[in-house]
Amino acid sequence: MSTISPTKPQEPKKISSPPGDGSGTGTGSLLLRRLSVMHPVRLRLTGLAVLALVLVPFAAAVWGSGDWPGGLGVDVSGPLNDLSQWIVDNRDTSPIFLYFLLHISNTSVDAVDGVHSLLDTLGWPGVTAAAVLVAWRAGGAGRSGLKVAAIALGAFVGCGLLNMWDPAMLTLALMVVAVAVSALVGFLLGLAAGLSERFHQALRPVLDTMQVLPAFAYLLPFVLVFGTGSPAALLATVIYAAPPMARLTALGLRGADPSVLEASASLGASRRQQLLTARLPLARKEILLGLNQTIMMALSMVVIASVIGAGGLGDEVYSALSTVDVGAALAAGIPIVLIAVWLDRTTEAAGEQLGSPPVTAEPRLLYGRPAWGLAAAGTALAVVAGKVAGTASWPETWTVDISSSVNTFQEWFVDNVHSGVPVLGGTKVWADNFTAWLLNPLRDLLVNSPWWSLLLVATALALVVGTWRTALTAVLALAATGVLGVWPKTLDTLSQVLAALLLTLALGVTIGILAARVSWVESALRPVLDVLQTLPQFVYLIPVVALFGVGRAAAITAAVAYALPAVVRITTQGLRKTDPAALEAARSMGATGMQQLRQVQLPLARPALLLAVNQGVVLVLAVVIVGGLVGGGALGYDVVYGLSRGDLGVGLVAGAAIVCLGLLLDRVTQPSTADKNNV
């Protein structure tokens, strides 16, 4: 030991020796050593800073400041309009329409019509009995089964009492087919993404495009190809509703406990056996949450689908809103929520019963095949009773009109809350201040900044969470909006999205943390979140306009209300899934509740929190665009204008710019795989 200890202080002296002494450890070597151990994020930002020292003076000298240069733009509206005209001219003669797309259209129509005919045959007694008995069977024979059955009964009775039985059955037929197809497609994509990192990385931009591209933008191509009616509405719903199922399935499979997988492999299980016996059971909660989100998003599309002739409850809502009849719109919107709650509770109860052993104290008749036989017999008995009584359709005398009462309450609420509230001022004052203090400065900052400086900022933000490849994707996405000729409108939309996203994440993560730590809060919030997420986007617009006036504040308020439930649910789920052993270890070391949250739960729930940010971006973009109808302007107005005027060029260019915005925000908020272990 005495011969080793004196040599340790000598090593720093070698590093600080002057260059050129032949030791190879001079200043240049010291710099290389420091760079080699520098954090990857700092290294990339250092490289960007060096590059900026060269590029910024050049860009300032050549382009100065201001708007995107006209010479760097490309006109794509003309070719898109030519494509639209070609579709119209060749829709009845081209082989691709006659031998491929026509079969898709006919299959969609047959599937929806088949389900609708079955519901009509069952009549309201049969449909109600089937829903109640299936819900009871899904929930089990105990109290939970009775609770789910009561929810199903209340949902269908509510549809009838509100005089919306026939539209509800048409919507239910469309949703059964759409949810089935969306869940199947989403599960298969999520399964592949959960098992293959390469496929997961390739699928992310595809899912972003499917979910971020506004429905108004792709409704027009579907109408051009399939015409108005069920096929276009079904495909549009599948595109919008499948991504959550894919994302959450992949999240569940990729987050499977490595120790369980290792134990399964040590027992000689093949990859297929590991998938069936370990990965899928461990990912069951995420898959069920994905199914829940798919159901909610599919039902939220029913109003937009009504624009292209889908009919059902969406058509009732759209017609009521066109005449500013909030009461009638709510009367049609409530059944949408009721159907969503019924589907949500039934599927969740079925998932909880999977793998659970039957209660031995209950009769065997209440489990397995006998229980399904009992449900089928009860449904048949209800159908026969309805046919004999001649009440296949819901009786008109069993209805209640709520529209007039709702309209009266709305008028009172607006008169007393819109303005003139002592001290608080009222919602109109809040909207004006929010616009003047946040939205206008943020928009002016973005619009008046040199375009090349915004590209540089996007690069820096992407490098903080990703790699050079991530930064390149973000920069190209933002630059594409300038090339498409919608740079100022893109920045205006970006300012609205950023404001809405900040509010959504601040509220959503806070509420999600509270719901994860206090069980009764989650139970109390659940029906509220169901209502907020299931109410069609259009339904939000009338009350927010009445409260906040026409403008960007109203659009942002609707976006926050619509995106908040997904952020709350995913945050709660991620925090609740924290490893109990880690929490127990933290408690044994004397950590307080806040320390457990900051140092254990939040770090371990990081994948779920990142997914919550992603879904917040997607949902905020979806509703901010619909806000173009209430004064949001910018890209949202162009999308709506393109659909209403049949202008494929304007609508798709604005839709493509929105996809680019979604891709940009995803790349600057979602870390790359290479950095997951470094952050």
C-alpha positions as CSV (number, residue, x, y, z in Angstrom):
1,M,0.0,0.0,0.0
2,S,2.9,2.4,0.8
3,T,4.2,2.0,-2.8
4,I,0.8,2.7,-4.4
5,S,-0.5,5.7,-2.5
6,P,2.2,8.2,-3.6
7,T,1.5,7.6,-7.3
8,K,-2.2,8.7,-7.1
9,P,-1.5,12.5,-6.7
10,Q,0.8,12.4,-9.7
11,E,-1.9,11.5,-12.2
12,P,-3.6,15.0,-12.3
13,K,-0.2,16.6,-12.9
14,K,0.2,14.6,-16.1
15,I,-3.1,15.8,-17.4
16,S,-2.2,19.4,-16.8
17,S,1.2,19.2,-18.4
18,P,1.8,21.6,-21.3
19,P,1.1,20.4,-24.8
20,G,3.9,19.0,-26.9
21,D,5.7,17.3,-24.0
22,G,5.3,13.9,-25.7
23,S,3.1,12.5,-22.9
24,G,-0.1,12.6,-25.0
25,T,-2.0,14.1,-22.1
26,G,-2.0,17.8,-22.9
27,T,-4.8,20.3,-23.3
28,G,-6.1,18.7,-26.5
29,S,-6.3,15.3,-24.8
30,L,-8.1,16.9,-21.8
31,L,-10.7,18.4,-24.1
32,L,-11.2,15.0,-25.8
33,R,-11.6,13.3,-22.5
34,R,-14.2,15.9,-21.3
35,L,-16.2,15.5,-24.5
36,S,-16.1,11.8,-24.2
37,V,-17.7,11.8,-20.8
38,M,-20.1,14.7,-21.5
39,H,-23.8,14.0,-21.2
40,P,-25.2,13.3,-24.7
41,V,-27.7,16.1,-24.4
42,R,-25.0,18.6,-23.6
43,L,-22.8,17.3,-26.4
44,R,-25.6,17.7,-28.9
45,L,-26.5,21.2,-27.7
46,T,-22.8,22.2,-27.8
47,G,-22.6,21.0,-31.4
48,L,-25.8,23.0,-32.2
49,A,-24.3,26.1,-30.6
50,V,-21.2,25.9,-32.7
51,L,-23.3,25.3,-35.8
52,A,-25.5,28.3,-34.9
53,L,-22.5,30.6,-34.7
54,V,-22.0,30.0,-38.4
55,L,-25.6,29.7,-39.6
56,V,-27.3,32.6,-37.7
57,P,-25.2,35.4,-39.2
58,F,-25.5,33.8,-42.7
59,A,-29.4,33.5,-42.3
60,A,-29.7,37.0,-40.9
61,A,-27.7,38.5,-43.8
62,V,-29.4,36.5,-46.6
63,W,-33.1,36.3,-45.4
64,G,-33.2,38.9,-42.6
65,S,-36.3,38.4,-40.5
66,G,-40.1,38.0,-41.0
67,D,-42.2,35.6,-43.0
68,W,-41.2,32.5,-44.8
69,P,-39.5,33.3,-48.2
70,G,-41.9,33.0,-51.1
71,G,-39.2,31.4,-53.2
72,L,-39.0,28.4,-50.8
73,G,-42.7,27.5,-51.3
74,V,-44.4,24.9,-53.5
75,D,-48.0,25.1,-54.7
76,V,-49.7,21.7,-54.1
77,S,-53.3,23.0,-54.2
78,G,-53.5,22.7,-58.0
79,P,-52.4,19.0,-58.2
80,L,-54.8,18.1,-55.3
81,N,-57.7,19.8,-57.1
82,D,-56.8,17.9,-60.3
83,L,-56.8,14.7,-58.3
84,S,-60.2,15.6,-56.9
85,Q,-61.6,16.1,-60.4
86,W,-60.0,12.8,-61.6
87,I,-61.8,10.9,-58.7
88,V,-65.1,12.4,-59.7
89,D,-64.6,11.6,-63.4
90,N,-63.4,8.0,-62.9
91,R,-65.3,6.8,-59.8
92,D,-67.7,4.7,-61.8
93,T,-65.3,3.3,-64.4
94,S,-61.8,2.9,-62.9
95,P,-60.9,-0.8,-61.9
96,I,-59.5,0.4,-58.5
97,F,-63.0,1.6,-57.6
98,L,-65.0,-1.2,-59.2
99,Y,-62.9,-4.1,-57.9
100,F,-61.4,-2.9,-54.6
101,L,-63.0,0.2,-53.1
102,L,-66.5,-0.8,-54.0
103,H,-66.1,-4.1,-52.1
104,I,-65.0,-2.2,-49.0
105,S,-68.0,0.1,-49.3
106,N,-70.4,-2.7,-49.7
107,T,-68.9,-4.7,-46.8
108,S,-69.2,-1.6,-44.6
109,V,-72.8,-1.0,-45.5
110,D,-73.7,-4.7,-45.1
111,A,-72.1,-4.8,-41.6
112,V,-73.8,-1.7,-40.3
113,D,-77.1,-2.6,-41.8
114,G,-76.9,-6.1,-40.5
115,V,-76.3,-4.9,-36.9
116,H,-79.1,-2.3,-37.3
117,S,-81.5,-5.0,-38.6
118,L,-80.7,-7.2,-35.6
119,L,-81.4,-4.4,-33.2
120,D,-84.7,-3.6,-34.9
121,T,-85.7,-7.3,-34.8
122,L,-85.0,-7.5,-31.0
123,G,-87.0,-4.3,-30.4
124,W,-86.5,-2.1,-27.3
125,P,-87.4,-4.9,-24.8
126,G,-85.0,-7.4,-26.4
127,V,-82.1,-4.8,-26.8
128,T,-82.5,-3.6,-23.3
129,A,-82.7,-7.2,-21.9
130,A,-79.7,-8.2,-23.9
131,A,-77.6,-5.2,-22.7
132,V,-78.6,-5.8,-19.1
133,L,-78.0,-9.5,-19.1
134,V,-74.7,-9.3,-20.9
135,A,-73.6,-6.5,-18.5
136,W,-74.6,-8.7,-15.6
137,R,-72.7,-11.7,-17.0
138,A,-69.6,-9.6,-17.7
139,G,-69.6,-8.2,-14.1
140,G,-70.1,-11.6,-12.4
141,A,-72.8,-12.9,-10.2
142,G,-72.1,-10.7,-7.2
143,R,-72.8,-7.1,-6.4
144,S,-70.5,-5.9,-9.1
145,G,-72.6,-7.7,-11.7
146,L,-75.8,-6.2,-10.5
147,K,-74.1,-2.7,-10.5
148,V,-73.0,-3.0,-14.1
149,A,-76.5,-4.4,-15.1
150,A,-78.1,-1.4,-13.4
151,I,-75.9,1.0,-15.4
152,A,-76.9,-0.8,-18.7
153,L,-80.6,-0.6,-17.8
154,G,-80.3,3.1,-17.0
155,A,-78.5,3.8,-20.2
156,F,-81.1,2.3,-22.5
157,V,-84.0,3.5,-20.5
158,G,-82.5,7.0,-20.7
159,C,-82.2,6.8,-24.5
160,G,-85.9,5.9,-24.7
161,L,-87.1,8.6,-22.2
162,L,-85.3,11.3,-24.2
163,N,-87.1,10.2,-27.3
164,M,-83.9,9.1,-29.0
165,W,-84.3,5.4,-29.3
166,D,-84.3,5.1,-33.1
167,P,-81.3,7.4,-33.6
168,A,-79.5,5.7,-30.7
169,M,-79.9,2.3,-32.4
170,L,-78.5,3.6,-35.7
171,T,-75.6,5.1,-33.8
172,L,-75.1,1.9,-31.8
173,A,-75.0,-0.2,-35.0
174,L,-72.3,2.1,-36.5
175,M,-70.4,2.1,-33.3
176,V,-70.4,-1.7,-32.8
177,V,-68.8,-2.1,-36.2
178,A,-66.5,0.8,-35.9
179,V,-65.3,-0.1,-32.4
180,A,-64.8,-3.8,-33.4
181,V,-62.7,-2.8,-36.4
182,S,-60.8,-0.1,-34.5
183,A,-60.0,-2.4,-31.6
184,L,-58.9,-5.2,-33.8
185,V,-56.7,-3.0,-36.0
186,G,-55.3,-1.2,-33.0
187,F,-54.6,-4.4,-31.1
188,L,-52.7,-5.9,-34.0
189,L,-50.6,-2.8,-34.5
190,G,-49.9,-2.5,-30.8
191,L,-49.0,-6.1,-30.6
192,A,-46.4,-5.7,-33.4
193,A,-45.1,-2.5,-31.9
194,G,-44.8,-4.0,-28.4
195,L,-42.7,-6.9,-29.7
196,S,-40.6,-5.0,-32.2
197,E,-38.7,-1.8,-31.4
198,R,-38.1,-1.1,-35.1
199,F,-41.8,-1.4,-35.9
200,H,-42.6,0.8,-32.9
201,Q,-40.5,3.6,-34.2
202,A,-41.9,3.3,-37.7
203,L,-45.5,3.2,-36.4
204,R,-45.3,6.3,-34.3
205,P,-45.5,8.8,-37.2
206,V,-48.3,6.8,-38.8
207,L,-50.3,6.9,-35.6
208,D,-49.6,10.6,-35.2
209,T,-50.9,11.2,-38.7
210,M,-54.0,9.1,-38.2
211,Q,-54.9,10.8,-35.0
212,V,-53.7,14.4,-35.6
213,L,-55.1,14.8,-39.1
214,P,-58.4,16.5,-38.5
215,A,-61.5,14.5,-39.4
216,F,-62.7,17.4,-41.6
217,A,-59.6,17.1,-43.7
218,Y,-60.0,13.4,-44.5
219,L,-63.8,13.4,-44.7
220,L,-63.7,15.1,-48.1
221,P,-61.5,12.4,-49.8
222,F,-63.6,9.7,-48.3
223,V,-66.8,11.4,-49.6
224,L,-65.2,11.7,-53.0
225,V,-64.3,8.0,-53.0
226,F,-67.2,6.4,-51.2
227,G,-69.9,9.0,-51.3
228,T,-72.0,10.1,-48.3
229,G,-73.2,7.5,-45.9
230,S,-71.9,4.7,-43.6
231,P,-68.7,3.7,-45.5
232,A,-67.0,7.1,-45.3
233,A,-68.2,7.6,-41.7
234,L,-67.0,4.1,-40.6
235,L,-63.5,4.5,-42.1
236,A,-63.1,8.0,-40.8
237,T,-64.1,6.7,-37.3
238,V,-61.6,3.8,-37.5
239,I,-58.8,6.1,-38.5
240,Y,-59.5,8.4,-35.5
241,A,-60.2,5.7,-32.9
242,A,-57.7,3.0,-33.6
243,P,-54.4,4.8,-32.5
244,P,-55.2,4.8,-28.7
245,M,-55.7,1.1,-28.7
246,A,-52.4,0.6,-30.6
247,R,-50.5,3.0,-28.3
248,L,-51.7,1.6,-25.0
249,T,-51.3,-2.0,-26.1
250,A,-47.7,-1.3,-27.1
251,L,-47.2,0.5,-23.8
252,G,-48.5,-2.5,-21.8
253,L,-46.4,-5.1,-23.7
254,R,-43.3,-3.0,-23.5
255,G,-43.7,-2.3,-19.8
256,A,-44.1,-5.9,-18.8
257,D,-42.1,-6.8,-15.6
258,P,-38.7,-8.2,-16.8
259,S,-38.4,-10.5,-13.8
260,V,-41.7,-12.3,-14.8
261,L,-40.5,-12.6,-18.4
262,E,-37.1,-13.9,-17.2
263,A,-38.8,-16.5,-15.0
264,S,-41.0,-17.6,-17.9
265,A,-38.0,-18.0,-20.2
266,S,-36.1,-19.9,-17.5
267,L,-38.9,-22.4,-17.4
268,G,-38.5,-23.1,-21.1
269,A,-41.4,-21.0,-22.5
270,S,-41.2,-20.1,-26.1
271,R,-41.8,-16.5,-27.3
272,R,-45.3,-17.4,-28.2
273,Q,-45.9,-18.9,-24.8
274,Q,-44.4,-15.9,-23.1
275,L,-46.7,-13.6,-25.0
276,L,-49.8,-15.6,-24.1
277,T,-49.0,-16.4,-20.5
278,A,-47.0,-13.4,-19.4
279,R,-47.0,-10.3,-21.6
280,L,-50.7,-10.2,-22.5
281,P,-51.9,-10.9,-18.9
282,L,-49.5,-8.3,-17.5
283,A,-50.7,-5.7,-20.2
284,R,-54.4,-6.4,-19.6
285,K,-55.1,-3.0,-17.8
286,E,-53.4,-1.0,-20.5
287,I,-55.3,-3.0,-23.2
288,L,-58.6,-2.3,-21.4
289,L,-57.7,1.3,-21.1
290,G,-57.0,1.4,-24.8
291,L,-60.4,-0.2,-25.5
292,N,-62.0,2.4,-23.3
293,Q,-60.3,5.3,-25.2
294,T,-61.2,3.7,-28.5
295,I,-64.9,3.6,-27.5
296,M,-64.8,7.2,-26.3
297,M,-63.1,8.5,-29.4
298,A,-65.4,6.5,-31.7
299,L,-68.5,7.9,-30.1
300,S,-67.0,11.4,-30.2
301,M,-66.9,11.1,-34.0
302,V,-70.6,10.5,-34.4
303,V,-71.4,14.2,-34.9
304,I,-68.6,14.8,-37.4
305,A,-69.7,11.7,-39.2
306,S,-73.2,13.1,-39.4
307,V,-71.9,15.8,-41.7
308,I,-71.4,13.2,-44.4
309,G,-74.8,11.5,-43.9
310,A,-74.1,8.9,-41.2
311,G,-77.3,9.8,-39.4
312,G,-78.2,8.7,-35.9
313,L,-77.6,10.7,-32.8
314,G,-74.9,12.8,-34.5
315,D,-77.4,14.1,-37.0
316,E,-79.7,15.1,-34.2
317,V,-76.9,17.0,-32.4
318,Y,-75.7,18.7,-35.6
319,S,-79.2,19.8,-36.6
320,A,-79.9,21.2,-33.1
321,L,-76.6,23.1,-33.1
322,S,-77.2,24.6,-36.5
323,T,-80.2,26.3,-35.0
324,V,-78.4,27.1,-31.7
325,D,-80.8,24.9,-29.8
326,V,-78.6,23.8,-26.9
327,G,-81.4,21.9,-25.2
328,A,-82.1,19.7,-28.2
329,A,-78.4,19.2,-28.7
330,L,-78.0,18.1,-25.1
331,A,-81.0,15.8,-25.4
332,A,-79.2,14.0,-28.3
333,G,-75.8,14.3,-26.6
334,I,-76.8,12.6,-23.4
335,P,-77.6,9.2,-25.1
336,I,-74.2,9.3,-26.6
337,V,-72.7,9.6,-23.1
338,L,-75.0,6.9,-21.8
339,I,-74.0,4.4,-24.5
340,A,-70.4,5.2,-23.9
341,V,-70.7,4.6,-20.1
342,W,-72.5,1.3,-20.7
343,L,-69.8,0.0,-23.1
344,D,-67.1,1.3,-20.9
345,R,-68.4,-0.4,-17.7
346,T,-69.3,-3.6,-19.4
347,T,-65.9,-4.1,-21.1
348,E,-64.1,-3.1,-17.9
349,A,-66.1,-5.6,-15.9
350,A,-65.5,-8.3,-18.4
351,G,-61.7,-7.7,-18.2
352,E,-61.7,-7.8,-14.4
353,Q,-63.5,-11.1,-14.5
354,L,-60.9,-12.7,-16.9
355,G,-58.9,-15.3,-14.9
356,S,-60.9,-14.7,-11.7
357,P,-62.1,-17.9,-10.1
358,P,-65.9,-18.2,-9.5
359,V,-67.2,-17.7,-6.0
360,T,-67.9,-21.2,-4.7
361,A,-70.8,-20.0,-2.6
362,E,-72.8,-19.0,-5.7
363,P,-74.8,-21.5,-7.8
364,R,-72.9,-22.9,-10.8
365,L,-75.7,-21.7,-13.0
366,L,-74.4,-18.2,-12.6
367,Y,-71.0,-18.9,-14.2
368,G,-69.6,-20.1,-17.5
369,R,-71.8,-21.5,-20.3
370,P,-74.9,-21.8,-18.1
371,A,-74.8,-18.1,-17.4
372,W,-74.6,-17.2,-21.1
373,G,-77.5,-19.6,-21.8
374,L,-79.5,-17.9,-19.1
375,A,-78.8,-14.5,-20.7
376,A,-79.8,-15.8,-24.1
377,A,-83.0,-17.2,-22.7
378,G,-83.9,-14.0,-20.9
379,T,-83.3,-12.0,-24.1
380,A,-85.5,-14.3,-26.2
381,L,-88.2,-14.1,-23.6
382,A,-88.1,-10.3,-23.7
383,V,-88.2,-10.3,-27.5
384,V,-91.3,-12.5,-27.5
385,A,-93.0,-10.4,-24.8
386,G,-92.3,-7.3,-26.8
387,K,-93.7,-8.8,-30.0
388,V,-96.8,-10.1,-28.2
389,A,-97.4,-6.7,-26.6
390,G,-96.8,-4.8,-29.9
391,T,-94.2,-2.5,-28.3
392,A,-91.1,-3.2,-30.4
393,S,-90.6,0.6,-30.8
394,W,-90.3,2.7,-27.7
395,P,-93.7,4.2,-26.8
396,E,-94.1,7.9,-27.5
397,T,-96.0,8.4,-24.2
398,W,-92.8,7.3,-22.3
399,T,-90.8,10.3,-23.3
400,V,-89.7,13.5,-21.5
401,D,-88.8,16.8,-23.2
402,I,-85.8,18.5,-21.5
403,S,-84.8,20.9,-24.2
404,S,-86.9,23.9,-23.0
405,S,-85.7,23.5,-19.4
406,V,-82.1,23.3,-20.6
407,N,-82.5,26.4,-22.8
408,T,-84.0,28.4,-19.9
409,F,-81.2,27.4,-17.6
410,Q,-78.6,28.3,-20.2
411,E,-80.1,31.7,-20.6
412,W,-80.1,32.3,-16.9
413,F,-76.5,31.0,-16.5
414,V,-75.2,33.2,-19.3
415,D,-77.0,36.3,-18.0
416,N,-75.4,35.8,-14.5
417,V,-72.0,34.5,-15.3
418,H,-71.0,36.0,-18.7
419,S,-70.3,39.4,-17.3
420,G,-71.0,41.7,-14.4
421,V,-70.0,39.3,-11.7
422,P,-68.7,41.3,-8.7
423,V,-64.9,41.1,-8.2
424,L,-64.5,38.2,-10.6
425,G,-65.8,40.1,-13.6
426,G,-67.3,37.1,-15.4
427,T,-66.3,34.6,-18.1
428,K,-66.2,37.2,-20.9
429,V,-63.7,39.3,-18.9
430,W,-61.6,36.2,-18.3
431,A,-61.6,35.3,-22.0
432,D,-60.6,38.9,-23.0
433,N,-57.8,39.0,-20.4
434,F,-56.5,35.5,-21.5
435,T,-56.5,36.6,-25.1
436,A,-54.8,39.9,-24.4
437,W,-52.2,38.7,-21.9
438,L,-51.3,35.3,-23.3
439,L,-52.7,34.4,-26.7
440,N,-51.9,37.7,-28.5
441,P,-48.3,38.1,-27.1
442,L,-47.6,34.4,-27.9
443,R,-48.9,34.6,-31.4
444,D,-47.1,37.9,-32.1
445,L,-43.9,36.5,-30.8
446,L,-44.1,33.5,-33.1
447,V,-45.3,35.3,-36.2
448,N,-42.8,38.2,-35.9
449,S,-39.8,35.9,-35.1
450,P,-37.4,35.2,-38.0
451,W,-38.5,31.9,-39.6
452,W,-35.0,30.5,-39.4
453,S,-34.8,31.3,-35.7
454,L,-37.9,29.2,-35.1
455,L,-36.3,26.3,-36.9
456,L,-33.2,26.7,-34.7
457,V,-35.4,26.7,-31.5
458,A,-37.2,23.5,-32.8
459,T,-33.9,21.9,-33.3
460,A,-32.7,22.8,-29.8
461,L,-35.8,21.5,-28.1
462,A,-35.7,18.3,-30.1
463,L,-32.1,17.7,-29.2
464,V,-32.9,18.1,-25.5
465,V,-35.1,15.0,-25.6
466,G,-33.9,13.2,-28.6
467,T,-31.1,12.7,-31.2
468,W,-30.0,14.5,-34.3
469,R,-32.4,12.4,-36.3
470,T,-35.3,13.5,-34.0
471,A,-34.2,17.1,-34.5
472,L,-34.1,16.7,-38.2
473,T,-37.6,15.3,-38.2
474,A,-38.9,18.2,-36.1
475,V,-37.2,20.8,-38.3
476,L,-38.5,19.3,-41.5
477,A,-42.0,19.1,-40.1
478,L,-42.0,22.8,-39.2
479,A,-40.3,23.8,-42.5
480,A,-42.9,21.8,-44.5
481,T,-45.6,24.2,-43.3
482,G,-43.7,27.1,-44.8
483,V,-43.1,25.2,-48.1
484,L,-46.9,24.5,-48.2
485,G,-47.5,28.3,-48.0
486,V,-49.3,28.4,-44.6
487,W,-46.5,29.7,-42.4
488,P,-48.4,32.5,-40.6
489,K,-51.5,30.4,-40.1
490,T,-49.4,27.6,-38.8
491,L,-47.8,29.8,-36.2
492,D,-51.2,31.2,-35.2
493,T,-52.5,27.7,-34.7
494,L,-49.3,26.7,-32.8
495,S,-49.9,29.6,-30.3
496,Q,-53.4,28.3,-29.6
497,V,-52.2,24.7,-29.3
498,L,-49.4,25.6,-26.9
499,A,-51.7,27.6,-24.6
500,A,-54.3,24.8,-24.6
501,L,-51.7,22.1,-24.1
502,L,-50.1,23.9,-21.1
503,L,-53.5,24.3,-19.4
504,T,-54.4,20.7,-20.2
505,L,-51.2,19.2,-18.8
506,A,-51.2,21.4,-15.7
507,L,-54.7,20.5,-14.8
508,G,-54.6,16.9,-16.0
509,V,-51.4,15.8,-14.3
510,T,-52.4,17.5,-11.0
511,I,-55.9,15.9,-11.1
512,G,-54.4,12.6,-12.1
513,I,-51.9,12.6,-9.2
514,L,-54.8,13.4,-6.8
515,A,-57.0,10.6,-8.2
516,A,-54.1,8.1,-8.0
517,R,-53.5,8.9,-4.3
518,V,-57.1,9.3,-3.2
519,S,-59.4,6.5,-4.3
520,W,-62.7,8.3,-3.7
521,V,-61.5,11.2,-5.9
522,E,-61.0,8.8,-8.8
523,S,-64.5,7.3,-8.2
524,A,-66.1,10.7,-8.1
525,L,-64.2,11.9,-11.2
526,R,-65.0,8.9,-13.3
527,P,-68.5,9.8,-14.5
528,V,-67.4,13.4,-15.0
529,L,-64.5,12.3,-17.2
530,D,-66.8,10.0,-19.2
531,V,-69.1,12.9,-19.9
532,L,-66.4,15.3,-20.9
533,Q,-64.6,12.8,-23.2
534,T,-67.7,11.3,-24.8
535,L,-69.7,14.4,-25.5
536,P,-69.2,15.2,-29.2
537,Q,-66.7,18.1,-29.9
538,F,-69.5,20.2,-31.4
539,V,-71.5,20.1,-28.2
540,Y,-68.8,22.0,-26.4
541,L,-68.8,24.9,-28.8
542,I,-72.2,26.3,-28.1
543,P,-71.8,26.7,-24.3
544,V,-68.2,27.9,-24.5
545,V,-69.3,30.5,-27.1
546,A,-72.2,31.6,-24.9
547,L,-69.8,31.9,-21.9
548,F,-66.6,33.2,-23.5
549,G,-67.8,34.8,-26.7
550,V,-66.6,34.0,-30.3
551,G,-62.8,33.8,-30.5
552,R,-59.7,31.8,-29.7
553,A,-60.4,31.6,-26.0
554,A,-63.7,29.7,-26.7
555,A,-61.8,27.2,-28.9
556,I,-59.1,26.7,-26.3
557,T,-61.6,26.1,-23.5
558,A,-63.3,23.5,-25.6
559,A,-60.0,21.8,-26.4
560,V,-59.0,21.7,-22.7
561,A,-62.3,20.2,-21.7
562,Y,-62.0,17.5,-24.4
563,A,-58.3,16.6,-23.9
564,L,-58.4,16.7,-20.1
565,P,-60.0,13.2,-19.4
566,A,-57.4,11.3,-21.4
567,V,-54.5,13.0,-19.6
568,V,-56.1,12.4,-16.2
569,R,-56.8,8.7,-16.9
570,I,-53.4,7.9,-18.3
571,T,-51.6,9.8,-15.5
572,T,-53.7,8.0,-12.8
573,Q,-53.1,4.6,-14.4
574,G,-49.3,5.2,-14.7
575,L,-49.0,6.2,-11.0
576,R,-51.2,3.4,-9.7
577,K,-49.0,0.9,-11.6
578,T,-45.9,1.9,-9.6
579,D,-44.0,-1.1,-8.2
580,P,-45.3,-1.6,-4.7
581,A,-41.8,-2.9,-3.6
582,A,-40.3,0.5,-4.6
583,L,-42.9,2.4,-2.6
584,E,-42.4,0.1,0.4
585,A,-38.7,0.6,0.3
586,A,-39.2,4.4,0.2
587,R,-41.5,4.3,3.1
588,S,-39.1,2.1,5.1
589,M,-36.5,4.8,4.6
590,G,-38.8,7.4,6.1
591,A,-39.8,9.1,2.9
592,T,-42.9,11.3,3.2
593,G,-45.8,11.1,0.8
594,M,-44.5,14.0,-1.3
595,Q,-41.0,12.5,-1.5
596,Q,-42.5,9.1,-2.6
597,L,-44.4,11.0,-5.3
598,R,-41.4,13.0,-6.6
599,Q,-38.7,10.4,-6.2
600,V,-40.4,7.1,-6.8
601,Q,-43.9,7.3,-8.5
602,L,-43.3,10.1,-11.0
603,P,-39.9,8.7,-12.3
604,L,-41.4,5.2,-12.6
605,A,-44.5,6.5,-14.3
606,R,-42.5,8.4,-16.8
607,P,-43.6,6.3,-19.9
608,A,-47.3,6.8,-19.0
609,L,-46.7,10.6,-18.4
610,L,-45.0,10.9,-21.8
611,L,-48.0,9.1,-23.3
612,A,-50.3,11.5,-21.5
613,V,-48.4,14.4,-23.1
614,N,-48.7,12.7,-26.5
615,Q,-52.4,12.2,-26.2
616,G,-52.8,15.8,-24.9
617,V,-51.2,17.1,-28.0
618,V,-53.3,14.9,-30.3
619,L,-56.7,15.8,-28.6
620,V,-55.9,19.5,-28.3
621,L,-55.1,19.7,-32.0
622,A,-58.3,17.9,-32.8
623,V,-60.5,20.4,-31.0
624,V,-58.6,23.5,-31.7
625,I,-59.2,22.8,-35.4
626,V,-63.0,22.4,-34.8
627,G,-62.6,25.7,-33.0
628,G,-62.2,27.3,-36.4
629,L,-66.0,27.3,-36.5
630,V,-66.2,29.6,-33.5
631,G,-63.6,32.2,-34.4
632,G,-60.4,30.2,-33.8
633,G,-59.3,31.0,-37.4
634,A,-56.0,29.9,-38.8
635,L,-55.6,26.4,-40.1
636,G,-58.9,25.2,-38.5
637,Y,-60.9,27.6,-40.6
638,D,-59.1,26.5,-43.8
639,V,-60.0,22.8,-43.0
640,V,-63.6,23.6,-42.4
641,Y,-63.7,25.8,-45.5
642,G,-62.2,23.1,-47.7
643,L,-64.9,20.6,-46.6
644,S,-67.8,23.0,-46.9
645,R,-66.7,24.2,-50.4
646,G,-65.4,20.9,-51.7
647,D,-61.9,22.5,-52.1
648,L,-59.6,19.5,-51.7
649,G,-56.5,21.7,-52.1
650,V,-57.2,24.1,-49.3
651,G,-58.6,21.5,-46.9
652,L,-55.8,18.9,-47.4
653,V,-53.0,21.5,-47.3
654,A,-54.3,22.8,-44.0
655,G,-54.7,19.3,-42.7
656,A,-51.2,18.4,-43.8
657,A,-49.9,21.5,-41.9
658,I,-51.7,20.3,-38.8
659,V,-50.1,16.9,-39.1
660,C,-46.7,18.6,-39.3
661,L,-47.6,20.5,-36.1
662,G,-48.5,17.3,-34.4
663,L,-45.2,15.7,-35.5
664,L,-43.2,18.7,-34.4
665,L,-44.8,18.7,-30.9
666,D,-44.4,15.0,-30.6
667,R,-40.7,15.1,-31.4
668,V,-40.0,17.9,-28.9
669,T,-41.9,16.2,-26.1
670,Q,-41.2,12.5,-26.6
671,P,-37.6,11.3,-25.9
672,S,-36.0,8.9,-28.4
673,T,-35.2,5.3,-27.4
674,A,-31.5,6.1,-27.3
675,D,-32.0,8.7,-24.6
676,K,-34.4,6.8,-22.3
677,N,-31.7,5.6,-20.1
678,N,-29.9,8.9,-20.0
679,V,-32.6,11.3,-19.0
